[in-house]
Amino acid sequence: MERLRSHREFVAVLKCRRRVSDSDIVAHYRVRDDVSDNATATGSRRLGLAVSKAVGNAVVRNTVKRRFRVLAERYQDTLPTSCDVVLRAKPSAAHASFASLDEQTRKLFHAVARKAGRP
């Protein structure tokens, strides 16, 4: 799964105002129209992570980000092909178990696929 890198890409996803959430994670998503979005003509799924200082210190935030990357990689095939997802951690994500985050990510990615009308 590729990564969202620029501020412009993050803002494009967040401006769509499409999101699904659970107790520890909020997933903002956007299905790109690759014809008009010339920045990414590959049609691949992209992931962005937003973990604020409210979650914890740098060690805790990096742990949460590593967990999110592993889980997103695990469930990426659930998403539509040209989908951008920003996973935003709630402060409670710092204390959540990996199994809990795994279940939440699975549910959120299935909800995104259902709402986005996966082809």
Jmol script that loads the backbone (N, CA, C; Angstrom):
load data "model"
ATOM      1  N   MET A   1       0.847  -1.167   0.000  1.00  0.00           N
ATOM      2  CA  MET A   1       0.000   0.000   0.000  1.00  0.00           C
ATOM      3  C   MET A   1       0.900   1.241   0.000  1.00  0.00           C
ATOM      4  N   GLU A   2       0.672   2.128  -0.936  1.00  0.00           N
ATOM      5  CA  GLU A   2       1.461   3.355  -1.010  1.00  0.00           C
ATOM      6  C   GLU A   2       1.043   4.314   0.102  1.00  0.00           C
ATOM      7  N   ARG A   3       1.829   5.353   0.292  1.00  0.00           N
ATOM      8  CA  ARG A   3       1.547   6.313   1.343  1.00  0.00           C
ATOM      9  C   ARG A   3       1.143   7.658   0.760  1.00  0.00           C
ATOM     10  N   LEU A   4       0.242   8.344   1.450  1.00  0.00           N
ATOM     11  CA  LEU A   4      -0.046   9.738   1.133  1.00  0.00           C
ATOM     12  C   LEU A   4       1.118  10.548   1.688  1.00  0.00           C
ATOM     13  N   ARG A   5       1.689  11.415   0.886  1.00  0.00           N
ATOM     14  CA  ARG A   5       2.905  12.099   1.316  1.00  0.00           C
ATOM     15  C   ARG A   5       2.715  13.596   1.530  1.00  0.00           C
ATOM     16  N   SER A   6       2.005  14.252   0.658  1.00  0.00           N
ATOM     17  CA  SER A   6       1.927  15.709   0.745  1.00  0.00           C
ATOM     18  C   SER A   6       0.695  16.168   1.526  1.00  0.00           C
ATOM     19  N   HIS A   7       0.800  17.372   2.007  1.00  0.00           N
ATOM     20  CA  HIS A   7      -0.319  17.987   2.727  1.00  0.00           C
ATOM     21  C   HIS A   7      -1.545  18.077   1.824  1.00  0.00           C
ATOM     22  N   ARG A   8      -1.318  18.373   0.560  1.00  0.00           N
ATOM     23  CA  ARG A   8      -2.408  18.499  -0.406  1.00  0.00           C
ATOM     24  C   ARG A   8      -3.193  17.184  -0.529  1.00  0.00           C
ATOM     25  N   GLU A   9      -2.498  16.051  -0.515  1.00  0.00           N
ATOM     26  CA  GLU A   9      -3.166  14.752  -0.619  1.00  0.00           C
ATOM     27  C   GLU A   9      -4.004  14.466   0.631  1.00  0.00           C
ATOM     28  N   PHE A  10      -3.472  14.790   1.806  1.00  0.00           N
ATOM     29  CA  PHE A  10      -4.236  14.608   3.044  1.00  0.00           C
ATOM     30  C   PHE A  10      -5.488  15.476   3.038  1.00  0.00           C
ATOM     31  N   VAL A  11      -5.334  16.733   2.657  1.00  0.00           N
ATOM     32  CA  VAL A  11      -6.460  17.658   2.645  1.00  0.00           C
ATOM     33  C   VAL A  11      -7.528  17.204   1.658  1.00  0.00           C
ATOM     34  N   ALA A  12      -7.119  16.667   0.520  1.00  0.00           N
ATOM     35  CA  ALA A  12      -8.085  16.183  -0.474  1.00  0.00           C
ATOM     36  C   ALA A  12      -8.962  15.078   0.112  1.00  0.00           C
ATOM     37  N   VAL A  13      -8.373  14.204   0.912  1.00  0.00           N
ATOM     38  CA  VAL A  13      -9.148  13.122   1.533  1.00  0.00           C
ATOM     39  C   VAL A  13     -10.060  13.684   2.612  1.00  0.00           C
ATOM     40  N   LEU A  14      -9.531  14.553   3.443  1.00  0.00           N
ATOM     41  CA  LEU A  14     -10.314  15.081   4.560  1.00  0.00           C
ATOM     42  C   LEU A  14     -11.432  16.007   4.099  1.00  0.00           C
ATOM     43  N   LYS A  15     -11.253  16.700   2.966  1.00  0.00           N
ATOM     44  CA  LYS A  15     -12.286  17.595   2.451  1.00  0.00           C
ATOM     45  C   LYS A  15     -13.512  16.839   1.935  1.00  0.00           C
ATOM     46  N   CYS A  16     -13.334  15.586   1.577  1.00  0.00           N
ATOM     47  CA  CYS A  16     -14.466  14.804   1.057  1.00  0.00           C
ATOM     48  C   CYS A  16     -15.524  14.550   2.126  1.00  0.00           C
ATOM     49  N   ARG A  17     -15.103  14.646   3.401  1.00  0.00           N
ATOM     50  CA  ARG A  17     -16.006  14.479   4.535  1.00  0.00           C
ATOM     51  C   ARG A  17     -16.687  13.113   4.555  1.00  0.00           C
ATOM     52  N   ARG A  18     -16.020  12.113   4.057  1.00  0.00           N
ATOM     53  CA  ARG A  18     -16.540  10.748   4.127  1.00  0.00           C
ATOM     54  C   ARG A  18     -15.707  10.003   5.150  1.00  0.00           C
ATOM     55  N   ARG A  19     -16.361   9.462   6.170  1.00  0.00           N
ATOM     56  CA  ARG A  19     -15.610   8.794   7.219  1.00  0.00           C
ATOM     57  C   ARG A  19     -16.448   7.724   7.890  1.00  0.00           C
ATOM     58  N   VAL A  20     -15.753   6.795   8.472  1.00  0.00           N
ATOM     59  CA  VAL A  20     -16.347   5.778   9.322  1.00  0.00           C
ATOM     60  C   VAL A  20     -15.485   5.718  10.576  1.00  0.00           C
ATOM     61  N   SER A  21     -16.102   5.394  11.709  1.00  0.00           N
ATOM     62  CA  SER A  21     -15.319   5.409  12.935  1.00  0.00           C
ATOM     63  C   SER A  21     -15.697   4.261  13.851  1.00  0.00           C
ATOM     64  N   ASP A  22     -14.795   4.001  14.773  1.00  0.00           N
ATOM     65  CA  ASP A  22     -14.990   3.002  15.808  1.00  0.00           C
ATOM     66  C   ASP A  22     -14.476   3.617  17.104  1.00  0.00           C
ATOM     67  N   SER A  23     -14.292   2.821  18.125  1.00  0.00           N
ATOM     68  CA  SER A  23     -13.942   3.382  19.426  1.00  0.00           C
ATOM     69  C   SER A  23     -12.549   3.999  19.475  1.00  0.00           C
ATOM     70  N   ASP A  24     -11.584   3.487  18.712  1.00  0.00           N
ATOM     71  CA  ASP A  24     -10.209   3.990  18.774  1.00  0.00           C
ATOM     72  C   ASP A  24      -9.688   4.570  17.464  1.00  0.00           C
ATOM     73  N   ILE A  25     -10.396   4.361  16.358  1.00  0.00           N
ATOM     74  CA  ILE A  25      -9.897   4.751  15.037  1.00  0.00           C
ATOM     75  C   ILE A  25     -11.004   5.446  14.255  1.00  0.00           C
ATOM     76  N   VAL A  26     -10.618   6.471  13.495  1.00  0.00           N
ATOM     77  CA  VAL A  26     -11.510   7.102  12.520  1.00  0.00           C
ATOM     78  C   VAL A  26     -10.844   6.951  11.161  1.00  0.00           C
ATOM     79  N   ALA A  27     -11.590   6.464  10.181  1.00  0.00           N
ATOM     80  CA  ALA A  27     -11.053   6.298   8.830  1.00  0.00           C
ATOM     81  C   ALA A  27     -11.747   7.284   7.894  1.00  0.00           C
ATOM     82  N   HIS A  28     -10.976   8.234   7.380  1.00  0.00           N
ATOM     83  CA  HIS A  28     -11.460   9.160   6.354  1.00  0.00           C
ATOM     84  C   HIS A  28     -11.060   8.552   5.015  1.00  0.00           C
ATOM     85  N   TYR A  29     -11.945   8.615   4.034  1.00  0.00           N
ATOM     86  CA  TYR A  29     -11.619   7.968   2.756  1.00  0.00           C
ATOM     87  C   TYR A  29     -12.137   8.760   1.577  1.00  0.00           C
ATOM     88  N   ARG A  30     -11.530   8.467   0.438  1.00  0.00           N
ATOM     89  CA  ARG A  30     -11.925   9.078  -0.829  1.00  0.00           C
ATOM     90  C   ARG A  30     -11.579   8.103  -1.937  1.00  0.00           C
ATOM     91  N   VAL A  31     -12.518   7.871  -2.824  1.00  0.00           N
ATOM     92  CA  VAL A  31     -12.250   7.049  -4.006  1.00  0.00           C
ATOM     93  C   VAL A  31     -11.905   8.012  -5.129  1.00  0.00           C
ATOM     94  N   ARG A  32     -10.677   7.882  -5.639  1.00  0.00           N
ATOM     95  CA  ARG A  32     -10.182   8.800  -6.660  1.00  0.00           C
ATOM     96  C   ARG A  32     -10.748   8.462  -8.028  1.00  0.00           C
ATOM     97  N   ASP A  33     -10.903   9.517  -8.803  1.00  0.00           N
ATOM     98  CA  ASP A  33     -11.186   9.365 -10.221  1.00  0.00           C
ATOM     99  C   ASP A  33      -9.840   9.530 -10.916  1.00  0.00           C
ATOM    100  N   ASP A  34      -9.189   8.414 -11.266  1.00  0.00           N
ATOM    101  CA  ASP A  34      -7.818   8.460 -11.778  1.00  0.00           C
ATOM    102  C   ASP A  34      -7.688   9.201 -13.100  1.00  0.00           C
ATOM    103  N   VAL A  35      -8.794   9.388 -13.809  1.00  0.00           N
ATOM    104  CA  VAL A  35      -8.720  10.125 -15.063  1.00  0.00           C
ATOM    105  C   VAL A  35      -8.435  11.597 -14.780  1.00  0.00           C
ATOM    106  N   SER A  36      -9.112  12.152 -13.755  1.00  0.00           N
ATOM    107  CA  SER A  36      -8.923  13.571 -13.454  1.00  0.00           C
ATOM    108  C   SER A  36      -7.791  13.813 -12.468  1.00  0.00           C
ATOM    109  N   ASP A  37      -7.403  12.803 -11.729  1.00  0.00           N
ATOM    110  CA  ASP A  37      -6.341  12.949 -10.735  1.00  0.00           C
ATOM    111  C   ASP A  37      -5.024  12.508 -11.351  1.00  0.00           C
ATOM    112  N   ASN A  38      -4.364  13.438 -12.041  1.00  0.00           N
ATOM    113  CA  ASN A  38      -3.163  13.080 -12.785  1.00  0.00           C
ATOM    114  C   ASN A  38      -1.952  12.832 -11.892  1.00  0.00           C
ATOM    115  N   ALA A  39      -2.049  13.130 -10.601  1.00  0.00           N
ATOM    116  CA  ALA A  39      -0.923  12.897  -9.704  1.00  0.00           C
ATOM    117  C   ALA A  39      -0.671  11.409  -9.507  1.00  0.00           C
ATOM    118  N   THR A  40      -1.733  10.616  -9.591  1.00  0.00           N
ATOM    119  CA  THR A  40      -1.576   9.171  -9.388  1.00  0.00           C
ATOM    120  C   THR A  40      -2.355   8.438 -10.452  1.00  0.00           C
ATOM    121  N   ALA A  41      -1.691   8.059 -11.491  1.00  0.00           N
ATOM    122  CA  ALA A  41      -2.351   7.345 -12.579  1.00  0.00           C
ATOM    123  C   ALA A  41      -2.251   5.839 -12.407  1.00  0.00           C
ATOM    124  N   THR A  42      -1.657   5.377 -11.308  1.00  0.00           N
ATOM    125  CA  THR A  42      -1.439   3.947 -11.132  1.00  0.00           C
ATOM    126  C   THR A  42      -2.689   3.227 -10.663  1.00  0.00           C
ATOM    127  N   GLY A  43      -3.620   3.921 -10.021  1.00  0.00           N
ATOM    128  CA  GLY A  43      -4.826   3.270  -9.547  1.00  0.00           C
ATOM    129  C   GLY A  43      -4.604   2.434  -8.301  1.00  0.00           C
ATOM    130  N   SER A  44      -3.653   2.809  -7.498  1.00  0.00           N
ATOM    131  CA  SER A  44      -3.351   2.015  -6.310  1.00  0.00           C
ATOM    132  C   SER A  44      -4.004   2.623  -5.069  1.00  0.00           C
ATOM    133  N   ARG A  45      -4.049   1.812  -4.033  1.00  0.00           N
ATOM    134  CA  ARG A  45      -4.581   2.268  -2.752  1.00  0.00           C
ATOM    135  C   ARG A  45      -3.480   3.019  -2.024  1.00  0.00           C
ATOM    136  N   ARG A  46      -3.868   4.104  -1.326  1.00  0.00           N
ATOM    137  CA  ARG A  46      -2.879   4.884  -0.595  1.00  0.00           C
ATOM    138  C   ARG A  46      -3.361   5.101   0.838  1.00  0.00           C
ATOM    139  N   LEU A  47      -2.398   5.163   1.752  1.00  0.00           N
ATOM    140  CA  LEU A  47      -2.695   5.283   3.176  1.00  0.00           C
ATOM    141  C   LEU A  47      -1.983   6.486   3.760  1.00  0.00           C
ATOM    142  N   GLY A  48      -2.705   7.215   4.610  1.00  0.00           N
ATOM    143  CA  GLY A  48      -2.117   8.289   5.387  1.00  0.00           C
ATOM    144  C   GLY A  48      -2.441   8.047   6.850  1.00  0.00           C
ATOM    145  N   LEU A  49      -1.548   8.450   7.729  1.00  0.00           N
ATOM    146  CA  LEU A  49      -1.752   8.254   9.160  1.00  0.00           C
ATOM    147  C   LEU A  49      -1.746   9.604   9.852  1.00  0.00           C
ATOM    148  N   ALA A  50      -2.681   9.787  10.776  1.00  0.00           N
ATOM    149  CA  ALA A  50      -2.753  11.010  11.575  1.00  0.00           C
ATOM    150  C   ALA A  50      -2.814  10.595  13.035  1.00  0.00           C
ATOM    151  N   VAL A  51      -1.704  10.790  13.729  1.00  0.00           N
ATOM    152  CA  VAL A  51      -1.619  10.443  15.149  1.00  0.00           C
ATOM    153  C   VAL A  51      -1.129  11.688  15.876  1.00  0.00           C
ATOM    154  N   SER A  52      -2.027  12.355  16.584  1.00  0.00           N
ATOM    155  CA  SER A  52      -1.685  13.629  17.214  1.00  0.00           C
ATOM    156  C   SER A  52      -0.986  13.429  18.551  1.00  0.00           C
ATOM    157  N   LYS A  53      -0.487  14.521  19.091  1.00  0.00           N
ATOM    158  CA  LYS A  53       0.191  14.479  20.379  1.00  0.00           C
ATOM    159  C   LYS A  53      -0.754  14.128  21.521  1.00  0.00           C
ATOM    160  N   ALA A  54      -2.041  14.233  21.292  1.00  0.00           N
ATOM    161  CA  ALA A  54      -3.015  13.842  22.318  1.00  0.00           C
ATOM    162  C   ALA A  54      -2.964  12.336  22.581  1.00  0.00           C
ATOM    163  N   VAL A  55      -2.468  11.568  21.628  1.00  0.00           N
ATOM    164  CA  VAL A  55      -2.375  10.110  21.785  1.00  0.00           C
ATOM    165  C   VAL A  55      -1.290   9.750  22.795  1.00  0.00           C
ATOM    166  N   GLY A  56      -0.193  10.491  22.806  1.00  0.00           N
ATOM    167  CA  GLY A  56       0.879  10.200  23.747  1.00  0.00           C
ATOM    168  C   GLY A  56       2.192  10.790  23.283  1.00  0.00           C
ATOM    169  N   ASN A  57       3.265  10.385  23.940  1.00  0.00           N
ATOM    170  CA  ASN A  57       4.583  10.897  23.551  1.00  0.00           C
ATOM    171  C   ASN A  57       5.033  10.235  22.245  1.00  0.00           C
ATOM    172  N   ALA A  58       6.219  10.581  21.779  1.00  0.00           N
ATOM    173  CA  ALA A  58       6.691  10.116  20.478  1.00  0.00           C
ATOM    174  C   ALA A  58       6.769   8.600  20.390  1.00  0.00           C
ATOM    175  N   VAL A  59       7.180   7.951  21.467  1.00  0.00           N
ATOM    176  CA  VAL A  59       7.296   6.493  21.463  1.00  0.00           C
ATOM    177  C   VAL A  59       5.927   5.856  21.270  1.00  0.00           C
ATOM    178  N   VAL A  60       4.940   6.361  21.977  1.00  0.00           N
ATOM    179  CA  VAL A  60       3.572   5.819  21.876  1.00  0.00           C
ATOM    180  C   VAL A  60       2.993   6.089  20.491  1.00  0.00           C
ATOM    181  N   ARG A  61       3.190   7.313  19.991  1.00  0.00           N
ATOM    182  CA  ARG A  61       2.652   7.645  18.661  1.00  0.00           C
ATOM    183  C   ARG A  61       3.271   6.770  17.586  1.00  0.00           C
ATOM    184  N   ASN A  62       4.567   6.540  17.644  1.00  0.00           N
ATOM    185  CA  ASN A  62       5.219   5.689  16.651  1.00  0.00           C
ATOM    186  C   ASN A  62       4.752   4.241  16.755  1.00  0.00           C
ATOM    187  N   THR A  63       4.497   3.767  17.957  1.00  0.00           N
ATOM    188  CA  THR A  63       3.951   2.415  18.127  1.00  0.00           C
ATOM    189  C   THR A  63       2.577   2.297  17.472  1.00  0.00           C
ATOM    190  N   VAL A  64       1.736   3.295  17.698  1.00  0.00           N
ATOM    191  CA  VAL A  64       0.393   3.294  17.098  1.00  0.00           C
ATOM    192  C   VAL A  64       0.514   3.323  15.571  1.00  0.00           C
ATOM    193  N   LYS A  65       1.415   4.136  15.038  1.00  0.00           N
ATOM    194  CA  LYS A  65       1.586   4.208  13.583  1.00  0.00           C
ATOM    195  C   LYS A  65       2.072   2.886  13.000  1.00  0.00           C
ATOM    196  N   ARG A  66       3.007   2.237  13.678  1.00  0.00           N
ATOM    197  CA  ARG A  66       3.485   0.925  13.194  1.00  0.00           C
ATOM    198  C   ARG A  66       2.341  -0.072  13.172  1.00  0.00           C
ATOM    199  N   ARG A  67       1.523  -0.083  14.203  1.00  0.00           N
ATOM    200  CA  ARG A  67       0.375  -0.999  14.239  1.00  0.00           C
ATOM    201  C   ARG A  67      -0.588  -0.703  13.103  1.00  0.00           C
ATOM    202  N   PHE A  68      -0.878   0.572  12.877  1.00  0.00           N
ATOM    203  CA  PHE A  68      -1.795   0.943  11.795  1.00  0.00           C
ATOM    204  C   PHE A  68      -1.264   0.504  10.434  1.00  0.00           C
ATOM    205  N   ARG A  69       0.042   0.658  10.202  1.00  0.00           N
ATOM    206  CA  ARG A  69       0.621   0.251   8.909  1.00  0.00           C
ATOM    207  C   ARG A  69       0.473  -1.256   8.691  1.00  0.00           C
ATOM    208  N   VAL A  70       0.739  -2.039   9.729  1.00  0.00           N
ATOM    209  CA  VAL A  70       0.612  -3.499   9.624  1.00  0.00           C
ATOM    210  C   VAL A  70      -0.840  -3.881   9.339  1.00  0.00           C
ATOM    211  N   LEU A  71      -1.764  -3.272  10.062  1.00  0.00           N
ATOM    212  CA  LEU A  71      -3.175  -3.623   9.894  1.00  0.00           C
ATOM    213  C   LEU A  71      -3.715  -3.166   8.542  1.00  0.00           C
ATOM    214  N   ALA A  72      -3.297  -1.995   8.081  1.00  0.00           N
ATOM    215  CA  ALA A  72      -3.742  -1.523   6.769  1.00  0.00           C
ATOM    216  C   ALA A  72      -3.230  -2.436   5.667  1.00  0.00           C
ATOM    217  N   GLU A  73      -2.007  -2.903   5.800  1.00  0.00           N
ATOM    218  CA  GLU A  73      -1.440  -3.825   4.821  1.00  0.00           C
ATOM    219  C   GLU A  73      -2.221  -5.143   4.808  1.00  0.00           C
ATOM    220  N   ARG A  74      -2.645  -5.570   5.976  1.00  0.00           N
ATOM    221  CA  ARG A  74      -3.379  -6.831   6.109  1.00  0.00           C
ATOM    222  C   ARG A  74      -4.742  -6.776   5.419  1.00  0.00           C
ATOM    223  N   TYR A  75      -5.424  -5.632   5.512  1.00  0.00           N
ATOM    224  CA  TYR A  75      -6.797  -5.529   4.999  1.00  0.00           C
ATOM    225  C   TYR A  75      -6.930  -4.668   3.757  1.00  0.00           C
ATOM    226  N   GLN A  76      -5.847  -4.330   3.098  1.00  0.00           N
ATOM    227  CA  GLN A  76      -5.917  -3.434   1.950  1.00  0.00           C
ATOM    228  C   GLN A  76      -6.716  -4.012   0.780  1.00  0.00           C
ATOM    229  N   ASP A  77      -6.750  -5.324   0.631  1.00  0.00           N
ATOM    230  CA  ASP A  77      -7.484  -5.919  -0.488  1.00  0.00           C
ATOM    231  C   ASP A  77      -8.996  -5.744  -0.357  1.00  0.00           C
ATOM    232  N   THR A  78      -9.453  -5.359   0.807  1.00  0.00           N
ATOM    233  CA  THR A  78     -10.870  -5.096   1.025  1.00  0.00           C
ATOM    234  C   THR A  78     -11.307  -3.812   0.326  1.00  0.00           C
ATOM    235  N   LEU A  79     -10.408  -2.851   0.211  1.00  0.00           N
ATOM    236  CA  LEU A  79     -10.725  -1.518  -0.303  1.00  0.00           C
ATOM    237  C   LEU A  79     -10.850  -1.502  -1.824  1.00  0.00           C
ATOM    238  N   PRO A  80     -11.585  -0.519  -2.350  1.00  0.00           N
ATOM    239  CA  PRO A  80     -11.606  -0.324  -3.805  1.00  0.00           C
ATOM    240  C   PRO A  80     -10.207   0.000  -4.318  1.00  0.00           C
ATOM    241  N   THR A  81      -9.976  -0.186  -5.591  1.00  0.00           N
ATOM    242  CA  THR A  81      -8.645  -0.056  -6.166  1.00  0.00           C
ATOM    243  C   THR A  81      -8.070   1.346  -6.029  1.00  0.00           C
ATOM    244  N   SER A  82      -8.814   2.371  -6.357  1.00  0.00           N
ATOM    245  CA  SER A  82      -8.300   3.751  -6.332  1.00  0.00           C
ATOM    246  C   SER A  82      -8.802   4.478  -5.096  1.00  0.00           C
ATOM    247  N   CYS A  83      -8.441   3.975  -3.947  1.00  0.00           N
ATOM    248  CA  CYS A  83      -8.957   4.521  -2.695  1.00  0.00           C
ATOM    249  C   CYS A  83      -7.836   5.110  -1.856  1.00  0.00           C
ATOM    250  N   ASP A  84      -8.078   6.304  -1.323  1.00  0.00           N
ATOM    251  CA  ASP A  84      -7.169   6.933  -0.370  1.00  0.00           C
ATOM    252  C   ASP A  84      -7.826   6.852   1.000  1.00  0.00           C
ATOM    253  N   VAL A  85      -7.061   6.434   1.993  1.00  0.00           N
ATOM    254  CA  VAL A  85      -7.575   6.316   3.354  1.00  0.00           C
ATOM    255  C   VAL A  85      -6.622   7.031   4.300  1.00  0.00           C
ATOM    256  N   VAL A  86      -7.186   7.838   5.193  1.00  0.00           N
ATOM    257  CA  VAL A  86      -6.415   8.429   6.280  1.00  0.00           C
ATOM    258  C   VAL A  86      -6.949   7.834   7.571  1.00  0.00           C
ATOM    259  N   LEU A  87      -6.097   7.105   8.278  1.00  0.00           N
ATOM    260  CA  LEU A  87      -6.473   6.544   9.571  1.00  0.00           C
ATOM    261  C   LEU A  87      -6.068   7.540  10.647  1.00  0.00           C
ATOM    262  N   ARG A  88      -7.039   7.977  11.429  1.00  0.00           N
ATOM    263  CA  ARG A  88      -6.783   8.935  12.500  1.00  0.00           C
ATOM    264  C   ARG A  88      -6.972   8.230  13.833  1.00  0.00           C
ATOM    265  N   ALA A  89      -5.972   8.315  14.679  1.00  0.00           N
ATOM    266  CA  ALA A  89      -6.015   7.643  15.975  1.00  0.00           C
ATOM    267  C   ALA A  89      -6.694   8.544  17.001  1.00  0.00           C
ATOM    268  N   LYS A  90      -7.619   7.984  17.746  1.00  0.00           N
ATOM    269  CA  LYS A  90      -8.176   8.674  18.903  1.00  0.00           C
ATOM    270  C   LYS A  90      -7.209   8.444  20.071  1.00  0.00           C
ATOM    271  N   PRO A  91      -7.246   9.284  21.085  1.00  0.00           N
ATOM    272  CA  PRO A  91      -6.326   9.102  22.215  1.00  0.00           C
ATOM    273  C   PRO A  91      -6.404   7.723  22.874  1.00  0.00           C
ATOM    274  N   SER A  92      -7.555   7.092  22.809  1.00  0.00           N
ATOM    275  CA  SER A  92      -7.702   5.767  23.419  1.00  0.00           C
ATOM    276  C   SER A  92      -6.939   4.678  22.661  1.00  0.00           C
ATOM    277  N   ALA A  93      -6.491   4.970  21.433  1.00  0.00           N
ATOM    278  CA  ALA A  93      -5.751   3.978  20.646  1.00  0.00           C
ATOM    279  C   ALA A  93      -4.416   3.618  21.291  1.00  0.00           C
ATOM    280  N   ALA A  94      -3.888   4.507  22.121  1.00  0.00           N
ATOM    281  CA  ALA A  94      -2.604   4.248  22.768  1.00  0.00           C
ATOM    282  C   ALA A  94      -2.687   3.075  23.732  1.00  0.00           C
ATOM    283  N   HIS A  95      -3.843   2.864  24.321  1.00  0.00           N
ATOM    284  CA  HIS A  95      -4.005   1.818  25.327  1.00  0.00           C
ATOM    285  C   HIS A  95      -4.742   0.592  24.792  1.00  0.00           C
ATOM    286  N   ALA A  96      -5.152   0.627  23.535  1.00  0.00           N
ATOM    287  CA  ALA A  96      -5.909  -0.483  22.951  1.00  0.00           C
ATOM    288  C   ALA A  96      -4.964  -1.638  22.614  1.00  0.00           C
ATOM    289  N   SER A  97      -5.461  -2.844  22.734  1.00  0.00           N
ATOM    290  CA  SER A  97      -4.663  -4.015  22.383  1.00  0.00           C
ATOM    291  C   SER A  97      -4.574  -4.147  20.863  1.00  0.00           C
ATOM    292  N   PHE A  98      -3.579  -4.876  20.416  1.00  0.00           N
ATOM    293  CA  PHE A  98      -3.420  -5.091  18.975  1.00  0.00           C
ATOM    294  C   PHE A  98      -4.633  -5.834  18.418  1.00  0.00           C
ATOM    295  N   ALA A  99      -5.144  -6.805  19.161  1.00  0.00           N
ATOM    296  CA  ALA A  99      -6.316  -7.565  18.706  1.00  0.00           C
ATOM    297  C   ALA A  99      -7.534  -6.655  18.541  1.00  0.00           C
ATOM    298  N   SER A 100      -7.700  -5.715  19.462  1.00  0.00           N
ATOM    299  CA  SER A 100      -8.814  -4.778  19.364  1.00  0.00           C
ATOM    300  C   SER A 100      -8.659  -3.881  18.140  1.00  0.00           C
ATOM    301  N   LEU A 101      -7.458  -3.349  17.918  1.00  0.00           N
ATOM    302  CA  LEU A 101      -7.222  -2.515  16.742  1.00  0.00           C
ATOM    303  C   LEU A 101      -7.385  -3.313  15.453  1.00  0.00           C
ATOM    304  N   ASP A 102      -7.000  -4.581  15.484  1.00  0.00           N
ATOM    305  CA  ASP A 102      -7.157  -5.460  14.323  1.00  0.00           C
ATOM    306  C   ASP A 102      -8.633  -5.599  13.956  1.00  0.00           C
ATOM    307  N   GLU A 103      -9.463  -5.876  14.936  1.00  0.00           N
ATOM    308  CA  GLU A 103     -10.903  -6.043  14.691  1.00  0.00           C
ATOM    309  C   GLU A 103     -11.525  -4.734  14.204  1.00  0.00           C
ATOM    310  N   GLN A 104     -11.135  -3.631  14.808  1.00  0.00           N
ATOM    311  CA  GLN A 104     -11.678  -2.332  14.396  1.00  0.00           C
ATOM    312  C   GLN A 104     -11.276  -1.982  12.968  1.00  0.00           C
ATOM    313  N   THR A 105     -10.027  -2.239  12.620  1.00  0.00           N
ATOM    314  CA  THR A 105      -9.556  -1.952  11.265  1.00  0.00           C
ATOM    315  C   THR A 105     -10.297  -2.808  10.243  1.00  0.00           C
ATOM    316  N   ARG A 106     -10.495  -4.073  10.567  1.00  0.00           N
ATOM    317  CA  ARG A 106     -11.241  -4.953   9.664  1.00  0.00           C
ATOM    318  C   ARG A 106     -12.643  -4.410   9.429  1.00  0.00           C
ATOM    319  N   LYS A 107     -13.328  -4.030  10.500  1.00  0.00           N
ATOM    320  CA  LYS A 107     -14.684  -3.486  10.379  1.00  0.00           C
ATOM    321  C   LYS A 107     -14.699  -2.190   9.568  1.00  0.00           C
ATOM    322  N   LEU A 108     -13.749  -1.308   9.855  1.00  0.00           N
ATOM    323  CA  LEU A 108     -13.724  -0.023   9.160  1.00  0.00           C
ATOM    324  C   LEU A 108     -13.443  -0.191   7.672  1.00  0.00           C
ATOM    325  N   PHE A 109     -12.499  -1.057   7.319  1.00  0.00           N
ATOM    326  CA  PHE A 109     -12.192  -1.249   5.905  1.00  0.00           C
ATOM    327  C   PHE A 109     -13.362  -1.899   5.168  1.00  0.00           C
ATOM    328  N   HIS A 110     -14.073  -2.799   5.820  1.00  0.00           N
ATOM    329  CA  HIS A 110     -15.269  -3.378   5.193  1.00  0.00           C
ATOM    330  C   HIS A 110     -16.349  -2.319   5.032  1.00  0.00           C
ATOM    331  N   ALA A 111     -16.490  -1.433   6.006  1.00  0.00           N
ATOM    332  CA  ALA A 111     -17.480  -0.359   5.907  1.00  0.00           C
ATOM    333  C   ALA A 111     -17.127   0.609   4.788  1.00  0.00           C
ATOM    334  N   VAL A 112     -15.849   0.919   4.644  1.00  0.00           N
ATOM    335  CA  VAL A 112     -15.412   1.801   3.549  1.00  0.00           C
ATOM    336  C   VAL A 112     -15.726   1.146   2.210  1.00  0.00           C
ATOM    337  N   ALA A 113     -15.425  -0.134   2.082  1.00  0.00           N
ATOM    338  CA  ALA A 113     -15.696  -0.836   0.824  1.00  0.00           C
ATOM    339  C   ALA A 113     -17.197  -0.849   0.522  1.00  0.00           C
ATOM    340  N   ARG A 114     -17.991  -1.055   1.544  1.00  0.00           N
ATOM    341  CA  ARG A 114     -19.448  -1.091   1.351  1.00  0.00           C
ATOM    342  C   ARG A 114     -19.972   0.289   0.941  1.00  0.00           C
ATOM    343  N   LYS A 115     -19.536   1.330   1.634  1.00  0.00           N
ATOM    344  CA  LYS A 115     -20.018   2.682   1.342  1.00  0.00           C
ATOM    345  C   LYS A 115     -19.472   3.227   0.022  1.00  0.00           C
ATOM    346  N   ALA A 116     -18.272   2.842  -0.331  1.00  0.00           N
ATOM    347  CA  ALA A 116     -17.662   3.342  -1.559  1.00  0.00           C
ATOM    348  C   ALA A 116     -18.142   2.567  -2.780  1.00  0.00           C
ATOM    349  N   GLY A 117     -18.879   1.480  -2.553  1.00  0.00           N
ATOM    350  CA  GLY A 117     -19.374   0.696  -3.683  1.00  0.00           C
ATOM    351  C   GLY A 117     -18.252   0.022  -4.422  1.00  0.00           C
ATOM    352  N   ARG A 118     -17.528  -0.824  -3.715  1.00  0.00           N
ATOM    353  CA  ARG A 118     -16.361  -1.493  -4.302  1.00  0.00           C
ATOM    354  C   ARG A 118     -16.756  -2.241  -5.583  1.00  0.00           C
ATOM    355  N   PRO A 119     -16.031  -1.992  -6.676  1.00  0.00           N
ATOM    356  CA  PRO A 119     -16.355  -2.678  -7.936  1.00  0.00           C
ATOM    357  C   PRO A 119     -16.001  -4.136  -7.885  1.00  0.00           C
TER     358      PRO A 119
END
end "model"
wireframe off; spacefill off
backbone 0.3
color backbone group
